């Protein structure tokens, strides 16, 4: 348990490039990513379905979408990362470090959108491992949050798979797209991170995949074994 008697807070997140074995997470730049990110998320035909649980408007053009990202990063102090496939350099998705509370060492990951290029691959898992590692190990945060629309079952399953703990549902937390939104809250904390990190690293190791790229052991299975050993 961390001694908080002299805790002086954490630095606010700043643009940084995070590189893994399979994916690169790089800070969003409008001039670089406006079109490539829009296309990676399906363009007008696909992007609005992909982000249907976001409390956002419908987007018709890359500029409208880019305007929204610029606004949250500039006005709210968020930091959006674009995920790039390390093998071919293609942009495949995004995620944002948001609602930073440096004084208390709390930050959230959200505005997550994975394009088709992240499907059935280690890219999404490694992208979120890189963000969590940066939050805990580089910036020293105490608490890392994941929140989603309570009807977003895939997001809730993903949070649990990554090792976030479900904390409950905030009823009528916000108005989203003209309707009440109940929000499911999840978190991981600094004391849990060493075991969570080892599980991510073991799952991402090339030895955990067969010749067809299929996992040999599930992330949840690896983590449960490590937690049992640490108990």
N, C-alpha and C positions, 0 to 999 in steps of 0.2 A: 504494500500500500504506500502510495506516495505521501511524503510529509508535505502538507500544505501550509505549514506555519509561515513560511517565507515565499510562498508561491507569488510570482510577480506577473503572471499571465503569459500569453504566447504571442508570437508574431502573427500579424495578419497574413493570410496567404498571398503570395506574390507569384507572378508568372515564372514557371520553371518547366523544363522538359524532363519527362520521366520515361526512361527506356527499359523495357523488359526483354525477354527472350522472343516473344511473339508480337508484341504491340508497343507502340510509342504513344504516350499521352503528351500532347503539346498545347500550349496556350492558344486559345482562339484568337485569330487575327482576321478581321473582316476581308481585307484584300486577298488573303491567302485562301480562306475557307468558305467564303460566301457561296460560291457555286458548288464546290466539291462536297461540302457538307449537305447542302440541299439535295443534291443528286444521290448521295449515299443513303439518305433517309427516305428516298422514294419520290422526291419531287412533289408537286402538287397532288399527284395521284395517290401517293402513299404516306406523306408526312403527317397529314392531319389525322389519319387513322392511327398512326404510330403514337402520336402524342395526345390521343383522345382523352386521357385522364389528366393532362395538364390543365390548370385553370387559365388557359390561354384562348385567344381568338383563333379563327380559321385563317390560315395563311395561303395566299394565292401566288406569291412571288418570292424569289430568294431574298430580295431586298426587305420585304416585310418581316421575314424570319430573322434576317440579320439585324434589323432594327431592334427586335425584341432582345436578342442576345446582347447587343451593344447597351441597351437600356439597363438590363439587370447587372451587367458588369460595371457600368459607369455609375449609375445612380445608387445601387444597393451594395456595391463593393463585392460582388460575387466574382468567381474566377472559373470561367468555362474552359474545359479541356476538350480538344478534338482527338479522337482515337484514330491512329493510322496503323494499318497492317504493316508490320516490319518487313515481311517477305516481298511484297510488291509495291509498298509505298502508298497504297490506296487509302483514302479516308473512309472509315467504316462506322463512326458513331461519335457520341458526345456524352459528357457528364460535367456537372458543375459543383464546385465547393461553394456552399451558400450559407447565408445567415451566420457569418462568423461572429463568435463572441470571444475574442482573444482574452478578455479579462478573466473569464471563467474557464477558458480552454475547451470550448465547445464549438463544434462546427458540423454542418450537415452536407451530405452528398445528395444531389437531386437533379432535376431537369435532365434525366438520363434517357437517352434514345439510342438504341442499338440498331444499325442498319442490317440489311441482309448479309453483308460481308462478315458479320460477327456471329452468325448463326452456326450452331453445332461446331464450335471451335474453341480453343483455349483463350481467344482474344478477350472476350468479355470478362472472364474470371481474372485474367492477368491485369487488365485495365483497372479493375476495382481493387485488386491487391496493391497495385502501384499507388493509387490514390490514398488508400488506407495507410500504407507504409509511410508515405510522405507526411500525412497528418500526424501520425503517432511518433515516428522516429525523427523526422526532420524538423517538424514544427512543435512537437511536444504537447499536443492536445490531449486532454483527459477523456473526452467523450466525442464519439463520432456517430451522427444520427442518419437514419434513413426513414423518410416518411413517404406515404403514397395514399392515393385514393383507396378507401377500404374495399371498393369493388374491383380493384386491380389485383386480381389473384396472381397473375404471373410475377408482378413486382414483389408481392408478399412472399411468394415461394423463393424468389431469388434472394431476398434479404436473409431469409433463414438459411438458405444454402451457403451464403457467404459467411455466416456465423454471427449475424446480428441477432439480438434478443428482442422478441416481441414484448412491448410494454403496455399495449392497450390501444383503444380507439377513442379519439377525441371527436365526440358527436357534434355535428354542425360546426365543424372547425372553420369552414370558410364557405363562401358562395363561389361555385365553379360552374361556368357556362350556364348561368341562370338557375342553378339548382343548389340545394344543400349538399355539401361534401363532408362526409365523415372521413377522418384521416387516421390511418394505422401508423403507429409510432414504433420504431425499432432503434436499437443502439448497440454499439460495442464500446467498451471502455479500455483505458490504458492497461489495467491489470490483466485483462484478457488477451491483449494483443500478442504477447510472445507465443502463446499456443496457437492462436489463430494464424499468425504469420508462418509458423512451422507447417501447419496444415496446408496453407496456400502453396508454399514452396514445394512440399512433397507432391501435391497434386499436379503442379505445373511442371515438375521434372519430366524430361523426355522419356524416362524409363517407365512412367505411368501410362504411356500410350502405346498401343500395338501398331503394327505396320500400316493399318488403315486409319490411324488417328483416333481410335476409340479408347476411352479411358479404361484402365484396368481396375482402379479403385475410385469410389465416389469421394468427393471432398468431405461430405458429412461423415463418412465411415472413417476416413483418416483423422479428422478432427476429434471424433468421439474417442478413438483409441488414444490419442495424445492427451486428451482431457482426463481420461481414466488413469493414465500413467502419472499425470501431474497431481492427481488428487491425493 
